[in-house]
Amino acid sequence: MILLNQTDVTPACFILNGIPGLEDMHMWISFPFCSMYVVAIVGNCGLLYLIRYEDSLHRPMYYFLAMLSLTDLVMCSSTTPKDLCIFWFQLKEISFEECLVQMFFIHTFTGMESGVLMLMALDRYVAICYPLRYSTILTNPVIAKVGVATFLRAVFLIIPLVFFTKRLPYCRGNVIHHTYCDQLSVAKLSCGNIKINVIYGLMAAFLIGGFDILCITISYTMILRAVVSLSSAEARRKAFSTCTAHICAIVFSYSPAFFCFFFNRFGSHTIPSSCHIIVANIYLLLPPTMNPIVYGVKTKQIRDCVLGILSGSKNTKSYVTYLSGKR
């Protein structure tokens, strides 16, 4: 009897309704989404290629950038292909299990994104405040350990959230007014008590986002103190210029994240849901799209590697070795 009841309240599939109120514009909306996704895939794969095969990029800063690129690839690929299927082919169905898997990947890798940005802030702090000890503090084993710890933190904090969503009874239909399986959007279809989902979701957000923002703020406070204490204006400019790409990445990631967070908690009755859904998708697409561009433009070593490859230069040892091995 218990099994029958569980079957009755667990839908076989959900219907992702896309962007409510803008159904007639789905085709037009799909073009910028698709363009951003293509740029994100090409840009992040290109960064990973450069970091893998260019000896000059085998440094802690670029290893953290590789983590960010991998995270961005998974984050945008968790939602955008399904978004495009909805916009182009009206393939709106998603099974209950697939919905939970998508939810896990979205929330885990947005948490991972925040964690990697925090690690990159600590990397800039060590590079500017302790330049002589930089290579001894951030060794390859240390980078690997903090990377794994950041990933496991996100995984272990998100797994209970998925479990709490899975256990809910769903008797308010199976239409999700969203383009992907956001935790709150799914939970709102339940006729059970979702208080634990809301409380735990807030707790996980503060444990991940709140802790990371605090670490980033402290790191940049210490960086500013160190930069201001430099006697030369040119030295101050050069020191702080190494942080500009990371600051841009923080802005691209946290700005839409804050909008989504405050909308879910406080603005659901004043802001159109279509606006929230578009920003929620931008939140998952904007950082993967812009991070490779910003780092490619602002980071001299990456810019030189790209220009060397585009101009046919084969001066770097690793690039020549790679090409020789492919022949």
N, C-alpha and C positions, 0 to 999 in steps of 0.2 A: 504493500500500500504506500509506503514511504517513497519507493522508487517511482511509483506512478505519479505521486504528487510532484516530485522533483521534475519528472518529464513534462508535466503539464505546465509548470511555471518557468521552464527554461526553453526559450525559442530555438528552433533549429537554425534560424538565420536572422540577421537584422537587415534593414533597408537603409542605406546611407542616402539621404535625400539631397545631398549637395548643399547649395547655398539657398535657403528659403527666400522667396521673393525675387530671386534673380535667375530663375530657371531658364528664362528666354535668353539670358546672356551667358549661359554656361559655355557655349562655343567660343565666344569672344574672350571670356575670362581664361579659357584653357591656353590661349596662345602665350601670354606672359608667364603663366605657370610652366608651360613646356619649355619656353626659352630659358627661364631661370634654372630649370632642372638640367638642361643640356649643359649650360655654362658651369653649373655646380659639378657635374660628373667629369667634364673635360678638365676643369680647373683643378679639382682636388686630385684626380688621377695624375695630372701633370706634375703637381707638387710632390706626390708620393714617388713618382718616377725620378724626379730631380734629386730628392733627398736620398733615394736608394742608390743612385749611380754616380753622384757627384761627391768626391772626397771632401771638397771644401765645405759641404753642408753636413758633414758628420760631426755635428756639435749639439750640445744639449738643447739650445733654442730650437733647432730644426727637428730634433726628435719629438719635442712637444708639439711642434707644428704638424708633424706627421700624425700624431695622436688626434689632433684637432681635425685633420683632413679625413681620417678614417671615421671618426665620430660623425662628421658632417655627411659623409657618403651614406652611412646607415640611416641617419636621422631623416634626410630628405627622401631616401628610397623607401622608407617605411610607409609613406603616405602618397607621394606624388603619382606613382604609377596607377594607384587605385583612383586618385582624383581624376586623372585623365580618362580612365575607363568610364567613370561616371559622366564626365562632360561630353565625351565623344561618342560612346556606345550605349549609354544608359544602363551600364552594368552595375546596378546599385546593390545587389545582394552580397552579403558577406556572412559566412557561417559564424556561429557563436564562438567556436574555438579560434577561428581566424581573427575575429574581433579582439579576443583577449590577447592573442599573440601580438597583434598590431599595437594594442594599448601598451603592452609590456615594452616593446621596442621603442615606441615614441617617448614614454616617460623615462625609461632607462637612459636613453641616449641624449635626451635633453638635459638630464642630470649629469651625464658624462660630459657634455659640452660645457656646462657650468664649472665642473671640476677641473677640466683641462685649462680653461681660462684662468682659474685660480692658480694652477701649477705654473702657467706661463708668467703670471704676475710675480710669483716667488722667484722664478728664473731671472726675470729682469731685476728684481731686488738684489739677488746674489751677484749678478753681473755688474751692477753699478756700485753697490755698497762694498762688495768684497771681490774686486776684479782679480786680485792675485791668487785667491783661493777658489776661483770659479770652477776650474777643471777638477779640483780635488774634492769639492763639495758635491757637485752634480756629476758623479761618475755614472757610467752606463748601468751598473746594478741598481744604483739609487733611483735613476730615472725609470727603470723597469718596475721596481717595487712600488713607487708612488703612482705609476700609471695603472698597475693592476689593482692597487688599493682603491683608487678613484673609481674604477670600473665596478669592483665588488661592492663598494658603498652604494652605488646607484642600484645595482641588482638586488641587494638584500633589503633596501628600503622600498623598492617598487613591487617586489614579489607579494608582500602582504596586501598591497593595494589591489592587485589583480585578483588575489584570492577573495578579498572582501566583496569585490564586484561579481565574481563568479557565483558566490553563495546566495546572492539576492534572488528573490522571486520576481519574475517579470510578467506582469499582467496588465500593463498599460500600452499594449501594442509593441511593435518591433521596428517602428520607423524612427531612425536617429536623424535629427535635423542638424546634420553636420556632414563634412566630407570624409571624416575618419572617426575612429572609435576613441574619442576623448572620454576619460574616466567619468567625469561628471555628466556628460551627455548620455552615456549609457546608463548610469545609476538613476537618472531621473525617470527612466522608463519603468523602474521597479515600483511595486506597490508595498515593498517592505520598508524597514527603517534604514535610511542611508546615513544616519548621523555619524556612524563610525567611519564611513567612507570620507565624509567631509572633514571630520576631525583629523583622521590619519593623513589625508591628502594635504591639509594645512601643515601638519607636523613634518611630513616628508619634505614639503617645499621649504620650510624654514631650516630644517637640518641640512639640506643641500644648498639651496640658493642663499639663505641667510648666512650660513657659515662661509660660503665662498665669497660673497660680497664683503663680509667683514675682513677676510684675509686679503682680498684685493685692495680694500681701502687702507688697511694697515701697511701693506707693501708699498703702495704709491705715496703714502704719507712719509715713509722712510726714504723712498726714492727722491721725493721733492726736497727733503731736508739735505740729502747728500748732494743733489744737483745744485741747490742754492749755495751750498758752502764752497763750491768750486770757485777759484779766483778768476778764471778766464771766461768771458762770455761765449767764446767759440767752444770751449770745453763743455759748458753747460748746454749749449745747443746740440752738440754731438751726442752727449750723454742722453738727453731727453728724446732725441730723434729716434733712438733705438726702441722707444716705447710707443711711438705713434701708431704703428700697425696694430699693436695689441690693444691700444685704447679704442681704435676703430672697431675691432672685433668685439670688444665689450659692449660698445654702443649698439652695434647691429644685433647682438644676441639678447641683451637685457631690455632694450626699449620695447619691442613687441611682447616680450615675456611679462613685463610689468603691466602692460595694457590688458593682456589676457587674464592675468591674475586678478586685477582689480575689477574687471568686467564680471568675472565669474562670481566674485564675492559681493560686489556693491552696485554694479551698473547694469544688471540684466533687465531692469525695467525702464531705463532711460536711453540706452544705446541700442540701435537695431541689431538683431541677431546676425543679419547678413554682414554687417561691419565687423562684428566679433569673429565670425568664421573666416572672413578674408584675412584679418590680421593674424588669426591662429595659424593659417596656412603660410603666411609670410614669415611668421616666427620660425617655422621649420624649413623655409626655403631661402630666406634672406642671408643668414650667416653662411650656409654652404656656398651660396653664389658669390658673396662679396669677399669672404676671407681670402680665397686664392688671388683675387684681383688686387686687394689691398696689400697683401704680403708680396705679390709680384712687383707692384709699383713702388712700395716703400722700402723694401729690403734690397740693398745693393747686390748682395751675393746672389740672390735668386734672380734678380733682374739681369745681372751679367751672364749667368748660366743660360737663361732663356734667350738673350740676344746672341750669345755664342752659338747656340744650337740653330736658331733661325737664320743666322748668317753663314752657317755651314762650317763654323770654326770647330776644330777638333784638338784644341790645345790642352784641355784638361786630361789628365792621365786616366781617370776613371771612364770618361766618355769614350776615349780611344780603345781602352781595354774591352768595354762592353761591345762596341761595334766590331772589333776583331773577333770576339767570341761568337758573334752572330753570323759571321761569314762562313 
